[in-house]
Amino acid sequence: MKKILIAGTNSGVGKTTISLGIMQALTKRNLKVQPFKVGPDYIDPSYHTFITGRYSRNLDSYMLEDEKIKYIVKEASKDADISVIEGVMGLYDGYGIDLDDCTSSYTSKMLKAPVILVINAKAMATSAAAMVLGYKMLDKNVNIAGVITNNVKSESHYNILKEAIETYTGVEVLGYFPPNKEFSLESRHLGLIPSVEMDSLKAKFDNLAEEIEKYINIDGEKDVHLEKVREYIEIYPENIFSIDEMADSAFSSKYNFIRRFKERTGLTPHQFQIQNRIRKAQKLLEKLSITTEVALTTGFYDQSHFIRNFKKIVKMTPLEFQSSIKRINLFKEELE
């Protein structure tokens, strides 16, 4: 069962607004979204329930044992497509200073739920990476799978934040959210105003979901794009197009694309393309009538470039490869 836990660096960072927007965006996709809230809060879950049409459940480690919390999640999520858990306070805030005492981080470990960390990136650049790295390293057993940068006014600011965080922490930045008073939920001494006291909630949350979808990668766009590029290279390895074209609009920079592609395949896009060209050339050369000149049509600009890469990958020259195929064929004939 798919699940995520949306946590913040601290209270007031925007995790409730972003959690509600993501729940609404997923619900609009006709997904059954099961909401949860870490801690005893009774106000946030009323919003969860309003959006998803499913009762939001509290996951309170102070009142309930781990096994009971696991049972609640299992039972409530039986027919759900995804569970969205909103954290409490900051990721590591709980009872006292124990990291595993009533914290969102402990709940994520208990439920094996990846964490999406919301940070306030206003007036920050590379320092945002230091913040994320601190949260990542404090407890290495917490799976911080993504970051959302809040209070970011422009795409150019976001691109700097994204490159810095992904470069120095290895954590994917899923998007950003600009400051917008329209979506702020008024506060009072007990927390947020209950949903029954607010007007036009439906329109407000619909608008929020539209804005979330503009700025945050809800559907894994990057992974889909990477897979399309990988498949295209495998089918048409001889086609030459630039790294910028490969990165397309799904990535903020070609460097992020190259890094993510290498994480996925173990090779840079260029290495992956060369490898697939050589594989195609091997299939051609298995037909012994094919010359190395014909094999060049797989995408190599001259014979020396082709031979050098062929030898690097296959560990023999094209002629040696064809000789080995001849020997194998003779051996097969003798056996017959």
MARTORLO-866736 format. One record per residue: residue in three letters; z, y, x of N, C-alpha, C in turn. Coordinates in steps of 0.001 Angstrom, whole numbers, padded with zeros to 6 digits, always signed. Example, Ala and Ser with C-alpha at 12.3 -4.5 7.8 and 13.67 -1.06 7.14 Angstrom:
<sites>
ALA+007800-005690+013190+007800-004500+012300+007800-003300+013200;SER+007080-002250+012850+007140-001060+013670+007870+000030+012900;
</sites>
This chain:
<sites>
MET+000000-001190+000841+000000+000000+000000+000000+001240+000877;LYS-000933+002154+000608-001030+003366+001408+000107+004315+001071;LYS+000642+004950+002105+001701+005927+001879+001745+006912+003032;ILE+002167+008135+002721+002387+009153+003732+003686+009874+003413;LEU+004313+010402+004457+005493+011238+004268+005173+012620+004813;ILE+005275+013618+003968+004984+014993+004372+006299+015676+004721;ALA+006442+016034+005988+007687+016631+006473+007404+018004+007056;GLY+008456+018784+007197+008318+020100+007799+009149+020209+009059;THR+008911+021252+009818+009751+021491+010994+011105+022043+010563;ASN+011137+022650+009377+012374+023220+008852+012183+023537+007376;SER+013261+023890+006681+013150+024309+005290+012370+025617+005228;GLY+011589+025781+004159+010844+027016+003982+009546+027098+004748;VAL+009126+025986+005380+007900+026000+006188+006647+025829+005333;GLY+006835+025445+004069+005693+025285+003174+005372+023851+002800;LYS+006263+022917+003119+005941+021509+002859+005855+021191+001373;THR+006665+021886+000542+006599+021625-000893+005266+022080-001467;THR+004844+023283-001127+003555+023787-001616+002417+022865-001187;ILE+002410+022469+000084+001341+021606+000594+001428+020210-000018;SER+002642+019685-000184+002813+018374-000825+002260+018390-002247;LEU+002590+019446-003003+002117+019550-004385+000596+019674-004432;GLY+000032+020449-003514-001422+020607-003473-002135+019305-003157;ILE-001583+018536-002218-002183+017248-001861-002062+016263-003018;MET-000901+016236-003677-000733+015354-004845-001752+015692-005926;GLN-001944+016994-006191-002891+017409-007218-004327+017071-006819;ALA-004670+017279-005536-006017+016968-005062-006317+015477-005184;LEU-005349+014649-004849-005535+013195-004950-005604+012759-006409;THR-004785+013371-007264-004796+013039-008687-006137+013413-009317;LYS-006719+014535-008872-008034+014954-009374-009124+013949-009021;ARG-008881+013145-008004-009840+012102-007613-009627+010825-008423;ASN-008836+010924-009476-008519+009789-010347-007752+008689-009630;LEU-007005+009091-008601-006128+008146-007919-004762+008142-008589;LYS-004144+006973-008604-002764+006875-009111-001834+007213-007956;VAL-001205+008371-008037-000353+008874-006959+001105+008702-007359;GLN+001841+007938-006571+003270+007748-006836+004075+008681-005925;PRO+004773+009659-006521+005525+010601-005705+006968+010164-005457;PHE+007496+010614-004320+008902+010388-003978+009442+011651-003304;LYS+010751+011784-003321+011405+012896-002643+012595+012358-001861;VAL+012631+012677-000561+013767+012273+000273+014966+013144-000123;GLY+016116+012501-000332+017330+013243-000680+017567+013299-002177;PRO+018629+014006-002583+019049+014023-003994+018415+015136-004824;ASP+017467+015870-004272+016846+017003-004957+016310+016594-006331;TYR+016586+017421-007350+016084+017100-008690+015003+018077-009162;ILE+014764+019139-008383+013806+020163-008824+012398+019843-008340;ASP+012230+019584-007032+010900+019209-006521+010301+018025-007280;PRO+011093+016967-007562+010509+015830-008291+009970+016195-009674;SER+010511+017256-010287+009979+017651-011597+008545+018159-011456;TYR+008241+018819-010360+006862+019243-010075+005985+018027-009783;HIS+006509+017105-008984+005766+015876-008660+005329+015173-009942;THR+006293+015017-010856+006037+014299-012102+005021+015035-012965;PHE+005143+016351-013016+004213+017176-013794+002780+016972-013300;ILE+002583+016936-011989+001245+016828-011393+000665+015426-011541;THR+001444+014416-011209+000918+013046-011117+001001+012269-012422;GLY+001878+012717-013343+002088+011952-014569+002917+010704-014346;ARG+003530+010599-013157+004384+009447-012834+005738+009985-012376;TYR+006796+009308-012795+008133+009772-012433+008326+009745-010921;SER+008745+010856-010380+009046+010920-008951+010432+010346-008723;ARG+010562+009536-007688+011826+008848-007400+012506+009461-006180;ASN+013817+009565-006246+014595+010060-005110+014905+008934-004141;LEU+014775+009225-002853+015092+008262-001796+016250+008865-000994;ASP+017462+008580-001435+018647+009219-000871+019469+008213-000058;SER+019357+008293+001269+020060+007347+002144+021574+007527+002120;TYR+022039+008668+001645+023490+008895+001567+024092+008054+000442;MET+023328+007886-000630+023833+007173-001802+023345+005727-001881;LEU+022226+005438-001247+021624+004113-001391+021435+003424-000046;GLU+021602+002106-000031+021349+001312+001176+019838+001198+001394;ASP+019474+000882+002632+018047+000802+002987+017267-000146+002081;GLU+017844-001316+001817+017126-002319+001021+016872-001839-000400;LYS+017790-001040-000932+017601-000516-002290+016503+000542-002304;ILE+016447+001335-001243+015372+002331-001148+014023+001630-001037;LYS+013954+000594-000212+012705-000163-000082+012298-000773-001418;TYR+013284-001247-002160+013012-001861-003465+012454-000816-004436;ILE+013051+000370-004464+012592+001451-005344+011133+001789-005039;VAL+010824+001919-003740+009452+002264-003340+008483+001156-003732;LYS+008873-000070-003490+008002-001213-003800+007714-001302-005294;GLU+008767-001182-006105+008605-001317-007550+007818-000154-008145;ALA+008156+001070-007724+007497+002249-008293+006031+002332-007887;SER+005683+001733-006748+004325+001858-006201+003420+000680-006535;LYS+003899-000233-007359+003157-001474-007609+001699-001247-007988;ASP+001466-000343-008902+000093-000139-009374-000489+001179-008864;ALA+000114+001772-007841-000351+003063-007320-001424+002862-006253;ASP-002290+003848-006130-003285+003839-005058-002686+004362-003756;ILE-001773+005310-003881-001131+005893-002702+000222+006461-003097;SER+001176+006388-002192+002486+007006-002388+002591+008222-001484;VAL+003030+009335-002046+003231+010568-001290+004718+010905-001340;ILE+005339+010921-000170+006773+011163-000064+006985+012551+000513;GLU+007683+013398-000203+008016+014722+000338+009357+014637+001053;GLY+009402+015131+002281+010630+015078+003060+011651+016094+002598;VAL+012768+016128+003324+013849+017059+003005+014145+017915+004243;MET+014343+019213+004057+014641+020143+005156+013642+019942+006300;GLY+014126+019924+007555+013259+019635+008683+013187+018135+008912;LEU+012186+017687+009658+011960+016253+009859+013200+015514+010321;TYR+013972+016107+011242+015123+015416+011824+016468+015911+011268;ASP+016426+016707+010194+017671+017227+009620+018247+016243+008618;GLY+019557+015999+008734+020225+015100+007805+021718+015370+007794;TYR+022475+014300+007840+023937+014417+007827+024437+014474+009271;GLY+024930+015652+009690+025350+015798+011077+024149+015847+012014;ILE+024327+015311+013234+023238+015372+014217+022613+014000+014500;ASP+023028+012984+013766+022467+011643+013951+021041+011612+013409;LEU+020078+011266+014263+018669+011245+013858+018384+010241+012750;ASP+019254+009229+012630+019023+008161+011654+019984+008225+010475;ASP+020542+009404+010219+021500+009541+009122+020941+010510+008075;CYS+020332+009937+007035+019828+010713+005892+018700+011673+006262;THR+017931+011367+007268+016831+012240+007688+015492+011739+007144;SER+014542+012656+007063+013176+012263+006677+012576+011337+007728;SER+012912+011589+008998+012379+010757+010080+012835+009316+009921;TYR+014096+009122+009560+014607+007761+009382+013929+007090+008184;THR+013741+007843+007107+013069+007297+005924+011654+006841+006282;SER+010964+007623+007094+009593+007252+007498+009594+005953+008282;LYS+010592+005789+009171+010673+004546+009961+011017+003367+009065;MET+011949+003577+008174+012386+002517+007271+011230+001997+006423;LEU+010403+002921+005948+009308+002558+005046+007974+002360+005775;LYS+008006+002549+007117+006774+002450+007914+005694+003385+007347;ALA+006115+004615+007060+005208+005614+006508+004822+006626+007577;PRO+003535+006808+007838+003120+007836+008807+003515+009225+008311;VAL+003850+010090+009262+004330+011428+008928+003223+012454+009121;ILE+003065+013327+008138+002228+014519+008275+003194+015684+008462;LEU+003151+016322+009624+004099+017375+009952+003509+018746+009638;VAL+004215+019513+008818+003794+020869+008472+004544+021851+009378;ILE+003778+022706+010061+004399+023697+010934+003979+025105+010514;ASN+004839+026067+010774+004495+027472+010555+003850+027988+011838;ALA+002537+028173+011811+001802+028537+013024+001486+030032+013082;LYS+002138+030814+012250+001910+032256+012264+002209+032827+013645;ALA+001280+033642+014173+001441+034337+015460+001672+033368+016618;MET+001084+032158+016544+001201+031166+017615-000171+030737+018095;ALA-000217+030247+019319-001440+029637+019849-001042+028303+020478;THR-001138+028197+021799-000827+026933+022475+000641+026549+022349;SER+001504+027517+022096+002928+027205+021906+003137+026242+020739;ALA+002203+026227+019784+002303+025289+018666+002277+023852+019173;ALA+001542+023611+020268+001487+022263+020848+002850+021851+021384;ALA+003573+022806+021975+004910+022500+022496+005844+022107+021352;MET+005716+022802+020232+006533+022474+019070+006249+021059+018579;VAL+004967+020751+018387+004586+019424+017894+005005+018336+018881;LEU+004813+018601+020178+005185+017615+021195+006680+017331+021159;GLY+007474+018353+020935+008919+018160+020835+009284+017247+019688;TYR+008654+017460+018537+008930+016602+017377+008425+015183+017620;LYS+007331+015057+018331+006781+013727+018636+007668+012958+019603;MET+008193+013643+020606+008936+012973+021672+010412+012753+021355;LEU+010981+013514+020419+012411+013371+020133+012747+011957+019685;ASP+011894+011374+018868+012055+009973+018466+010665+009352+018483;LYS+010368+008590+019534+009030+008039+019708+008701+006957+018689;ASN+009717+006510+017933+009480+005501+016898+009016+006112+015585;VAL+009029+007441+015520+008509+008129+014335+007009+008337+014533;ASN+006238+007861+013589+004771+007938+013687+004270+009252+013090;ILE+004179+010285+013937+003599+011553+013486+002087+011421+013605;ALA+001453+011184+012470+000035+010846+012455-000862+012072+012316;GLY-000308+013181+011854-001132+014362+011660-000286+015608+011532;VAL-000942+016749+011698-000280+018055+011611-001083+018955+010681;ILE-000381+019720+009860-001002+020773+009062-000373+022092+009491;THR-001215+023047+009856-000716+024343+010313-000723+025328+009144;ASN+000449+025835+008813+000590+026743+007674+000611+028196+008146;ASN+000311+029098+007223+000313+030540+007495-000689+030937+008583;VAL-001865+030342+008529-002939+030643+009483-004015+031428+008738;LYS-004294+032632+009182-005152+033536+008418-006646+033340+008637;SER-007030+032807+009791-008476+032722+010072-008844+031381+010688;GLU-010126+031025+010559-010616+029771+011136-010593+029831+012655;SER-010854+031003+013230-010829+031128+014689-009424+030873+015232;HIS-008409+031368+014528-007018+031094+014920-006738+029598+014803;TYR-007203+029011+013694-006995+027577+013490-007645+026749+014592;ASN-008861+027107+014992-009557+026348+016025-008783+026333+017342;ILE-008161+027456+017672-007333+027518+018891-006125+026591+018755;LEU-005461+026657+017608-004291+025808+017358-004670+024330+017409;LYS-005757+024000+016754-006195+022603+016677-006497+022042+018061;GLU-007262+022798+018836-007615+022310+020174-006384+022168+021055;ALA-005469+023112+020973-004254+023058+021787-003387+021867+021402;ILE-003145+021695+020115-002269+020609+019656-002874+019251+019969;GLU-004157+019079+019686-004792+017776+019923-004924+017473+021416;THR-005146+018506+022225-005282+018309+023666-003965+017906+024307;TYR-002888+018580+023942-001612+018386+024635-000666+017389+023972;THR-000951+016997+022734-000041+016055+022065-000721+014764+021631;GLY-002059+014793+021475-002758+013604+020999-002615+013388+019499;VAL-002013+014358+018795-001835+014249+017347-002963+015014+016657;GLU-003589+014394+015677-004694+015036+014978-004201+016169+014084;VAL-004901+017283+014119-004608+018390+013213-005545+018253+012014;LEU-004967+018116+010831-005743+017791+009636-006285+019020+008925;GLY-005756+020184+009274-006237+021385+008626-005204+022489+008674;TYR-005505+023547+007959-004580+024679+007921-004515+025238+006514;PHE-003544+026127+006290-003422+026750+004985-003077+028216+005177;PRO-003883+029101+004597-003633+030534+004776-002445+030990+003929;PRO-001798+032078+004311-000729+032626+003470-001298+033087+002141;ASN-000635+032732+001048-001129+033088-000277+000056+033148-001241;LYS+000418+034357-001639+001590+034543-002503+001387+033915-003876;GLU+000125+033721-004263-000157+033129-005571+000494+031758-005732;PHE+000617+031035-004595+001116+029669-004674+002584+029531-004283;SER+003243+030629-004008+004659+030542-003666+005454+030244-004928;LEU+006412+029338-004803+007260+028964-005928+008577+029707-005771;GLU+008875+030550-006746+010053+031398-006623+011320+030578-006391;SER+012188+031103-005550+013398+030357-005213+014614+030953-005910;ARG+015676+030157-006000+016941+030636-006510+018048+029887-005798;HIS+019277+030081-006196+020371+029565-005380+020425+028048-005293;LEU+019837+027338-006261+019851+025872-006206+018532+025304-005683;GLY+017613+026172-005294+016342+025659-004774+015178+026289-005482;LEU+014363+025464-006165+013170+025972-006839+013400+026053-008343;ILE+012656+026951-008996+012772+027066-010439+012217+025803-011089;PRO+012956+025155-012013+012454+023954-012679+011131+024233-013383;SER+010314+023202-013474+008969+023385-014015+008986+023876-015455;VAL+010016+023531-016221+010064+023957-017628+010208+025466-017749;GLU+010604+026141-016675+010780+027592-016708+009549+028346-016222;MET+008516+027641-015822+007328+028302-015272+006171+028243-016258;ASP+005400+029344-016301+004225+029419-017173+002965+029028-016388;SER+002016+028533-017106+000684+028254-016543+000728+027365-015306;LEU+001596+026353-015349+001698+025456-014183+000399+024718-013902;LYS-000251+024244-014946-001453+023430-014750-002528+024220-014000;ALA-002789+025438-014453-003805+026262-013790-003405+026570-012364;LYS-002108+026817-012156-001610+027143-010823-001843+025982-009861;PHE-001530+024769-010322-001673+023608-009437-003138+023216-009253;ASP-003973+023455-010263-005416+023212-010098-005985+024138-009016;ASN-005598+025396-009075-006057+026360-008069-005530+025996-006684;LEU-004287+025538-006641-003699+025135-005368-004479+023974-004756;ALA-004829+022990-005586-005587+021834-005086-006938+022255-004536;GLU-007599+023194-005219-008897+023682-004739-008771+024333-003366;GLU-007717+025104-003186-007499+025754-001894-007149+024728-000814;ILE-006325+023753-001155-005959+022687-000203-007219+021966+000270;GLU-008120+021665-000661-009340+020935-000307-010264+021756+000585;LYS-010194+023065+000501-011010+023932+001351-010589+023844+002808;TYR-009297+023733+003036-008771+023918+004386-008185+022654+005034;ILE-007938+021617+004237-007265+020428+004773-008126+019192+004540;ASN-008189+018340+005544-009001+017127+005509-008295+016056+004675;ILE-008589+016046+003375-007930+015107+002463-008540+013714+002552;ASP-009845+013635+002747-010550+012348+002638-010914+011702+003965;GLY-010299+012132+005065-010634+011534+006347-012057+011828+006764;GLU-012501+013071+006550-013890+013464+006849-014274+013136+008285;LYS-013350+013335+009215-013666+013147+010636-013946+011683+010941;ASP-013115+010779+010388-013331+009360+010641-014650+008886+010045;VAL-014965+009390+008855-016243+009041+008224-017402+009528+009091;HIS-017280+010757+009591-018348+011327+010428-018499+010528+011725;LEU-017381+010176+012363-017432+009391+013594-018137+008066+013362;GLU-017827+007427+012241-018420+006129+011949-019921+006263+011715;LYS-020336+007340+011053-021771+007564+010830-022503+007767+012148;VAL-021914+008548+013059-022536+008792+014363-022631+007483+015144;ARG-021548+006711+015135-021535+005440+015863-022630+004508+015340;GLU-022715+004383+014019-023724+003511+013419-025142+004008+013734;TYR-025337+005320+013692-026659+005883+013959-027084+005570+015395;ILE-026156+005715+016339-026482+005435+017737-026823+003962+017926;GLU-026097+003086+017245-026367+001649+017376-027749+001288+016824;ILE-028140+001954+015745-029441+001645+015131-030585+002317+015881;TYR-030358+003587+016286-031413+004362+016954-030914+004898+018296;PRO-030628+004006+019253-030064+004470+020528-031024+005338+021337;GLU-032333+005217+021052-033319+005975+021837-033423+007435+021372;ASN-032931+007737+020183-033001+009110+019682-032031+010005+020446;ILE-032512+011117+020916-031695+012023+021721-031312+013236+020883;PHE-029998+013426+020696-029550+014671+020089-028262+015104+020781;SER-028005+016409+020757-026947+016993+021582-025555+016667+021061;ILE-024556+016865+021932-023163+016671+021542-022791+017619+020401;ASP-023315+018838+020451-023039+019793+019369-023564+019265+018033;GLU-024737+018637+018078-025290+018055+016853-024461+016868+016396;MET-023984+016085+017350-023136+014944+017004-021821+015402+016374;ALA-021224+016443+016957-019932+016931+016465-020076+017519+015074;ASP-021220+018181+014831-021525+018743+013527-020383+019656+013063;SER-020254+019852+011752-019232+020753+011227-017897+020050+010997;ALA-017847+018734+011210-016604+018002+010950-015555+018263+012012;PHE-015990+018747+013195-015052+018977+014289-015071+020439+014708;SER-013887+020931+015091-013778+022346+015472-014448+022624+016813;SER-014586+021597+017660-015255+021781+018946-015810+020449+019424;LYS-016784+020521+020333-017374+019289+020850-016378+018497+021684;TYR-015393+019185+022270-014404+018491+023091-013509+017598+022230;ASN-013140+018094+021042-012352+017267+020128-013163+016063+019668;PHE-014453+016291+019416-015316+015189+018988-015413+014121+020075;ILE-015644+014540+021317-015772+013587+022429-014488+012776+022590;ARG-013339+013471+022507-012053+012775+022680-011834+011749+021579;ARG-012091+012165+020318-011879+011247+019202-012865+010083+019244;PHE-014109+010351+019647-015117+009297+019743-014688+008266+020788;LYS-014164+008749+021924-013722+007842+022987-012523+007019+022537;GLU-011624+007634+021786-010483+006889+021250-010953+005764+020343;ARG-012019+006023+019601-012509+005046+018623-013316+003925+019270;THR-014128+004243+020283-015058+003252+020853-014728+002833+022280;GLY-013861+003607+022955-013570+003319+024362-014570+003949+025312;LEU-015581+004634+024766-016627+005266+025567-016890+006678+025055;THR-017377+007542+025920-017836+008842+025448-019112+008629+024637;PRO-019526+009606+023827-020779+009439+023074-021969+009140+023985;HIS-022036+009816+025135-023148+009580+026063-023104+008152+026599;GLN-021932+007688+027021-021806+006320+027532-022156+005302+026454;PHE-021710+005573+025231-021976+004666+024114-023474+004596+023825;GLN-024141+005744+023910-025578+005796+023668-026346+005047+024758;ILE-025957+005256+026020-026608+004550+027137-026419+003045+026981;GLN-025193+002640+026645-024910+001210+026490-025803+000587+025414;ASN-025983+001279+024311-026800+000740+023232-028284+000767+023569;ARG-028702+001741+024379-030099+001748+024852-030357+000534+025745;ILE-029409+000251+026623-029555-000903+027520-029575-002204+026727;ARG-028731-002302+025710-028726-003512+024878-030082-003714+024202;LYS-030659-002606+023739-031981-002701+023113-033035-003084+024151;ALA-032910-002526+025366-033841-002868+026444-033728-004340+026823;GLN-032506-004861+026826-032307-006292+027133-033072-007172+026153;LYS-032998-006817+024879-033698-007618+023871-035207-007578+024087;LEU-035698-006402+024506-037129-006295+024793-037508-007142+026001;LEU-036676-007064+027063-036993-007764+028309-036841-009279+028189;GLU-036117-009726+027157-036019-011176+026933-037392-011764+026611;LYS-038265-010902+026069-039673-011298+025919-040316-011043+027272;LEU-040565-012049+028012-040935-011929+029421-042236-011164+029650;SER-043005-010986+028603-044262-010233+028755-044020-008725+028794;ILE-042812-008307+028414-042483-006878+028380-042152-006393+029791;THR-042735-005255+030167-042465-004686+031494-041361-003644+031406;THR-040843-003261+032571-039798-002229+032600-040324-000906+032066;GLU-041633-000660+032211-042206+000580+031693-042072+000644+030173;VAL-042294-000501+029524-042144-000554+028063-040678-000363+027676;ALA-039790-000932+028472-038355-000828+028190-037856+000607+028263;LEU-038584+001454+028998-038204+002870+029099-038230+003564+027744;THR-038968+003018+026795-039093+003654+025477-037790+003630+024700;THR-036788+002944+025214-035489+002918+024536-034708+004199+024758;GLY-035288+005166+025508-034632+006462+025610-034338+006955+027005;PHE-034950+006361+028019-034702+006781+029404-035850+007656+029900;TYR-035500+008690+030660-036521+009664+031034-037353+009262+032249;ASP-036882+008297+033079-037751+007757+034124-037243+006378+034522;GLN-038031+005698+035361-037731+004308+035702-036437+004181+036512;SER-036204+005100+037438-034996+005005+038258-033731+005197+037407;HIS-033820+006099+036429-032697+006323+035512-032421+005057+034715;PHE-033496+004420+034271-033352+003184+033500-032771+002060+034357;ILE-033334+001839+035538-032877+000743+036403-031419+000939+036821;ARG-031080+002194+037162-029700+002490+037593-028683+002154+036485;ASN-028972+002565+035270-028050+002313+034167-028050+000842+033750;PHE-029211+000228+033830-029302-001204+033494-028423-002015+034436;LYS-028534-001723+035730-027751-002458+036723-026258-002192+036559;LYS-025914-000978+036201-024507-000609+036031-023870-001396+034884;ILE-024622-001586+033807-024067-002237+032616-024266-003748+032634;VAL-025443-004197+033025-025760-005632+032983-025381-006335+034293;LYS-025138-005544+035348-024766-006063+036671-025924-006748+037385;MET-027138-006426+036988-028341-006893+037678-029497-005971+037314;THR-030542-005980+038122-031694-005136+037828-032488-005746+036669;PRO-033395-004976+036040-034224-005543+034971-035032-006757+035424;LEU-035591-006726+036672-036363-007869+037171-035483-009093+037369;GLU-034268-008856+037898-033318-009967+038069-032934-010543+036708;PHE-032800-009668+035723-032468-010121+034376-033576-011006+033820;GLN-034822-010573+033990-035938-011379+033504-036047-012703+034252;SER-035744-012689+035552-035756-013938+036337-034709-014903+035811;SER-033546-014365+035452-032483-015236+034929-032897-015823+033577;ILE-033602-015032+032761-034097-015531+031473-035107-016654+031695;LYS-035967-016490+032706-036952-017536+033046-036249-018833+033420;ARG-035206-018698+034271-034465-019898+034700-033789-020580+033520;ILE-033245-019785+032636-032588-020356+031453-033606-021085+030580;ASN-034765-020464+030419-035810-021099+029602-036291-022413+030225;LEU-036452-022444+031556-036861-023668+032245-035805-024763+032089;PHE-034557-024338+032195-033458-025296+032049-033451-025887+030647;LYS-033711-025051+029649-033759-025531+028261-034898-026539+028079;GLU-036047-026224+028729-037208-027133+028602-036911-028475+029225;GLU-036215-028450+030365-035857-029711+031035-034926-030543+030191;LEU-034011-029874+029528-033069-030600+028667-033782-031246+027487;GLU-034796-030544+027008-035555-031088+025865-036413-032272+026285;
</sites>
